[in-house]
């Protein structure tokens, strides 16, 4: 399965708590942190919910 690199580019302040929790579920704890995940449907769904806060790259 393909891997993706997810980097938080915008703060979660001012956004609903649910979107902040989605960032935590992806493993992102602070700004400009990068995590690598498998591109499963579950992870892609989480990324879609916070696409305006993160940058996604294929590896």
N, CA, C and O atoms as a MOPAC input file, in Angstrom:
PM7 MOZYME 1SCF
protein

 N      0.84100 1    -1.18400 1     0.00000 1
 C      0.00000 1     0.00000 1     0.00000 1
 C      0.88400 1     1.24500 1     0.00000 1
 O      1.97800 1     1.23800 1     0.56500 1
 N      0.41300 1     2.28800 1    -0.62300 1
 C      1.16900 1     3.54300 1    -0.73300 1
 C      1.23300 1     4.25600 1     0.61700 1
 O      0.35900 1     4.09900 1     1.47000 1
 N      2.28900 1     5.03900 1     0.78200 1
 C      2.43400 1     5.83700 1     1.99000 1
 C      2.24800 1     7.29800 1     1.63400 1
 O      2.55300 1     7.72800 1     0.52100 1
 N      1.73800 1     8.06200 1     2.60500 1
 C      1.59500 1     9.50200 1     2.42500 1
 C      2.26000 1    10.21300 1     3.59200 1
 O      2.35600 1     9.67400 1     4.69500 1
 N      2.71500 1    11.42900 1     3.33100 1
 C      3.32800 1    12.26300 1     4.34900 1
 C      2.35800 1    13.40700 1     4.63000 1
 O      1.96700 1    14.13200 1     3.71500 1
 N      1.96600 1    13.57100 1     5.90100 1
 C      0.98500 1    14.57900 1     6.29800 1
 C      1.68800 1    15.59900 1     7.18700 1
 O      2.29700 1    15.23200 1     8.19200 1
 N      1.60500 1    16.88600 1     6.82100 1
 C      2.23000 1    17.95900 1     7.58200 1
 C      1.17200 1    18.99100 1     7.93200 1
 O      0.41800 1    19.43200 1     7.06500 1
 N      1.11300 1    19.37800 1     9.20900 1
 C      0.16900 1    20.41500 1     9.61800 1
 C      0.73200 1    21.76800 1     9.21200 1
 O      1.84900 1    22.12200 1     9.59000 1
 N     -0.05300 1    22.53200 1     8.43200 1
 C      0.40800 1    23.82600 1     7.94200 1
 C     -0.36600 1    24.99000 1     8.54100 1
 O      0.06200 1    26.13800 1     8.42200 1
 N     -1.49000 1    24.72000 1     9.17700 1
 C     -2.33000 1    25.77500 1     9.73400 1
 C     -2.80300 1    25.34200 1    11.11500 1
 O     -3.04300 1    24.15900 1    11.35700 1
 N     -2.93600 1    26.30400 1    12.01300 1
 C     -3.33100 1    26.01300 1    13.37600 1
 C     -4.79000 1    25.57300 1    13.45600 1
 O     -5.62700 1    25.98600 1    12.65300 1
 N     -5.07100 1    24.73100 1    14.43700 1
 C     -6.43800 1    24.27300 1    14.66800 1
 C     -7.24800 1    25.23500 1    15.52400 1
 O     -8.43800 1    25.01200 1    15.74600 1
 N     -6.61700 1    26.30800 1    16.01100 1
 C     -7.30900 1    27.29200 1    16.85400 1
 C     -8.41100 1    27.95500 1    16.03000 1
 O     -8.18500 1    28.37400 1    14.89400 1
 N     -9.58300 1    28.04100 1    16.60600 1
 C    -10.70600 1    28.66100 1    15.92200 1
 C    -11.53500 1    27.68800 1    15.10600 1
 O    -12.54100 1    28.07200 1    14.51100 1
 N    -11.12300 1    26.44000 1    15.07500 1
 C    -11.87400 1    25.41200 1    14.36300 1
 C    -12.57100 1    24.51300 1    15.38300 1
 O    -12.17900 1    24.47700 1    16.54900 1
 N    -13.60400 1    23.78700 1    14.94800 1
 C    -14.34000 1    22.92400 1    15.87800 1
 C    -13.43500 1    21.90500 1    16.57400 1
 O    -12.42800 1    21.46900 1    16.01600 1
 N    -13.80500 1    21.54100 1    17.77900 1
 C    -13.04900 1    20.57500 1    18.58200 1
 C    -12.89000 1    19.24900 1    17.84300 1
 O    -11.86800 1    18.57700 1    17.97900 1
 N    -13.87500 1    18.88500 1    17.08100 1
 C    -13.82800 1    17.62200 1    16.34600 1
 C    -12.66600 1    17.60200 1    15.33100 1
 O    -12.03700 1    16.56500 1    15.12100 1
 N    -12.39700 1    18.75000 1    14.71200 1
 C    -11.28300 1    18.81400 1    13.76600 1
 C     -9.94800 1    18.74900 1    14.49600 1
 O     -8.99400 1    18.16700 1    13.98100 1
 N     -9.86500 1    19.33400 1    15.68200 1
 C     -8.64900 1    19.24500 1    16.49800 1
 C     -8.39800 1    17.79700 1    16.89800 1
 O     -7.25600 1    17.33600 1    16.89600 1
 N     -9.45800 1    17.08500 1    17.24000 1
 C     -9.33500 1    15.68200 1    17.61700 1
 C     -8.92400 1    14.82600 1    16.41800 1
 O     -8.24000 1    13.81600 1    16.58200 1
 N     -9.33600 1    15.22200 1    15.23100 1
 C     -8.94600 1    14.50700 1    14.02300 1
 C     -7.44000 1    14.63200 1    13.80000 1
 O     -6.79300 1    13.66100 1    13.40800 1
 N     -6.87400 1    15.82100 1    14.04600 1
 C     -5.42600 1    16.00400 1    13.93900 1
 C     -4.69500 1    15.09000 1    14.91700 1
 O     -3.68700 1    14.47700 1    14.56400 1
 N     -5.20100 1    14.99900 1    16.14300 1
 C     -4.59100 1    14.13000 1    17.15300 1
 C     -4.69700 1    12.67000 1    16.71700 1
 O     -3.76100 1    11.89500 1    16.91500 1
 N     -5.82200 1    12.29200 1    16.12900 1
 C     -6.00500 1    10.91500 1    15.65700 1
 C     -5.01300 1    10.57800 1    14.54300 1
 O     -4.62300 1     9.42100 1    14.38500 1
 N     -4.61300 1    11.57500 1    13.78400 1
 C     -3.61100 1    11.36200 1    12.73500 1
 C     -2.20100 1    11.30700 1    13.30600 1
 O     -1.26300 1    10.93500 1    12.60200 1
 N     -2.04400 1    11.67500 1    14.57800 1
 C     -0.73700 1    11.63300 1    15.21400 1
 C     -0.00700 1    12.95500 1    15.20100 1
 O      1.18600 1    13.01600 1    15.50200 1
 N     -0.72500 1    14.03100 1    14.84800 1
 C     -0.11700 1    15.36000 1    14.77800 1
 C     -0.40300 1    16.09200 1    16.08400 1
 O     -1.55600 1    16.24500 1    16.48800 1
 N      0.67700 1    16.54700 1    16.74200 1
 C      0.52100 1    17.20500 1    18.03100 1
 C      0.84300 1    18.68800 1    18.00000 1
 O      0.39400 1    19.43500 1    18.86900 1
 N      1.62300 1    19.13100 1    17.00000 1
 C      1.99500 1    20.54500 1    16.95000 1
 C      2.21600 1    20.99200 1    15.51000 1
 O      2.29800 1    20.16900 1    14.59800 1
 N      2.30900 1    22.28400 1    15.32100 1
 C      2.47300 1    22.87900 1    13.99800 1
 C      3.73900 1    22.37500 1    13.30800 1
 O      4.76100 1    22.13600 1    13.95200 1
 N      3.65400 1    22.22100 1    12.00800 1
 C      4.76700 1    21.82000 1    11.14200 1
 C      5.31500 1    20.43000 1    11.46000 1
 O      6.40000 1    20.06800 1    11.00400 1
 N      4.57400 1    19.66200 1    12.23300 1
 C      4.96700 1    18.27800 1    12.49100 1
 C      4.55000 1    17.43000 1    11.29800 1
 O      3.48600 1    17.63900 1    10.71500 1
 N      5.38800 1    16.48600 1    10.94600 1
 C      5.11800 1    15.60200 1     9.80800 1
 C      5.01700 1    14.16600 1    10.29500 1
 O      5.82900 1    13.71400 1    11.10200 1
 N      4.01800 1    13.45700 1     9.80000 1
 C      3.85600 1    12.03900 1    10.09800 1
 C      3.69800 1    11.28800 1     8.77900 1
 O      3.18000 1    11.82600 1     7.80000 1
 N      4.15100 1    10.03800 1     8.77100 1
 C      3.98400 1     9.17000 1     7.61100 1
 C      2.97200 1     8.08700 1     7.95400 1
 O      3.08100 1     7.42200 1     8.98300 1
 N      1.99300 1     7.92100 1     7.08400 1
 C      0.93200 1     6.94200 1     7.30100 1
 C      0.70200 1     6.14900 1     6.03000 1
 O      1.01600 1     6.61200 1     4.93400 1
 N      0.15000 1     4.95100 1     6.18100 1
 C     -0.30900 1     4.17000 1     5.04200 1
 C     -1.56100 1     4.85300 1     4.48800 1
 O     -2.37300 1     5.37500 1     5.25200 1
 N     -1.71600 1     4.85000 1     3.18200 1
 C     -2.85400 1     5.51200 1     2.54000 1
 C     -4.06600 1     4.58700 1     2.52300 1
 O     -4.52100 1     4.16900 1     1.45900 1
 N     -4.58100 1     4.27300 1     3.70300 1
 C     -5.77800 1     3.44200 1     3.81100 1
 C     -7.01700 1     4.32900 1     3.68100 1
 O     -6.91500 1     5.54300 1     3.85600 1
 N     -8.16500 1     3.76200 1     3.38300 1
 C     -9.38500 1     4.56400 1     3.28300 1
 C     -9.70000 1     5.32300 1     4.57800 1
 O    -10.23200 1     6.43200 1     4.53400 1
 N     -9.37200 1     4.72300 1     5.73100 1
 C     -9.64100 1     5.38200 1     6.99700 1
 C     -8.79000 1     6.63600 1     7.15500 1
 O     -9.29600 1     7.68800 1     7.54700 1
 N     -7.51400 1     6.53000 1     6.85400 1
 C     -6.60100 1     7.67200 1     6.98300 1
 C     -6.95800 1     8.74600 1     5.96000 1
 O     -6.94800 1     9.93300 1     6.28400 1
 N     -7.27000 1     8.34800 1     4.74200 1
 C     -7.64400 1     9.31900 1     3.71600 1
 C     -8.92900 1    10.05700 1     4.09500 1
 O     -9.08900 1    11.23300 1     3.76700 1
 N     -9.83700 1     9.37500 1     4.77900 1
 C    -11.06000 1    10.02200 1     5.26200 1
 C    -10.75900 1    11.06400 1     6.33000 1
 O    -11.35300 1    12.14200 1     6.33700 1
 N     -9.82600 1    10.73700 1     7.24400 1
 C     -9.43000 1    11.70500 1     8.26800 1
 C     -8.76900 1    12.92700 1     7.62600 1
 O     -9.03300 1    14.06400 1     8.01600 1
 N     -7.91700 1    12.67900 1     6.64900 1
 C     -7.23200 1    13.78200 1     5.96500 1
 C     -8.24800 1    14.66300 1     5.23800 1
 O     -8.09800 1    15.88500 1     5.21800 1
 N     -9.26400 1    14.07000 1     4.65000 1
 C    -10.28100 1    14.84100 1     3.93200 1
 C    -11.02100 1    15.79100 1     4.86800 1
 O    -11.42800 1    16.87700 1     4.45500 1
 N    -11.19800 1    15.39000 1     6.12400 1
 C    -11.91700 1    16.23000 1     7.09200 1
 C    -11.12300 1    17.45800 1     7.51000 1
 O    -11.70200 1    18.46800 1     7.91000 1
 N     -9.78500 1    17.37500 1     7.41800 1
 C     -8.94100 1    18.50500 1     7.83500 1
 C     -8.01800 1    18.94700 1     6.70200 1
 O     -6.91900 1    19.44200 1     6.95500 1
 N     -8.45400 1    18.77400 1     5.46500 1
 C     -7.60700 1    19.09600 1     4.31600 1
 C     -7.15500 1    20.55200 1     4.29800 1
 O     -6.11000 1    20.86600 1     3.72800 1
 N     -7.93500 1    21.45400 1     4.92000 1
 C     -7.59700 1    22.87100 1     4.96000 1
 C     -6.52300 1    23.19600 1     6.00700 1
 O     -6.02100 1    24.31900 1     6.04200 1
 N     -6.16700 1    22.22600 1     6.86100 1
 C     -5.16900 1    22.42900 1     7.90300 1
 C     -3.86400 1    21.69600 1     7.61900 1
 O     -2.86100 1    21.95300 1     8.28600 1
 N     -3.85300 1    20.80900 1     6.66600 1
 C     -2.67400 1    19.96400 1     6.43000 1
 C     -2.23700 1    19.99700 1     4.96600 1
 O     -2.99100 1    20.39800 1     4.07900 1
 N     -1.00600 1    19.56500 1     4.74600 1
 C     -0.47000 1    19.37000 1     3.39500 1
 C     -0.15300 1    17.88000 1     3.26400 1
 O      0.44300 1    17.29200 1     4.16700 1
 N     -0.54000 1    17.28000 1     2.16800 1
 C     -0.36500 1    15.83900 1     1.95900 1
 C      0.53100 1    15.61000 1     0.74800 1
 O      0.33100 1    16.21200 1    -0.30700 1
 N      1.52700 1    14.72700 1     0.91000 1
 C      2.43500 1    14.36700 1    -0.18000 1
 C      2.48900 1    12.85500 1    -0.28600 1
 O      2.46900 1    12.14800 1     0.72200 1
 N      2.55700 1    12.36700 1    -1.50800 1
 C      2.76500 1    10.93600 1    -1.73900 1
 C      4.24700 1    10.62200 1    -1.57500 1
 O      5.10300 1    11.42600 1    -1.94300 1
 N      4.54400 1     9.45800 1    -1.02600 1
 C      5.94200 1     9.03100 1    -0.85600 1
 C      6.22600 1     7.95900 1    -1.88500 1
 O      7.34100 1     7.43900 1    -1.94300 1

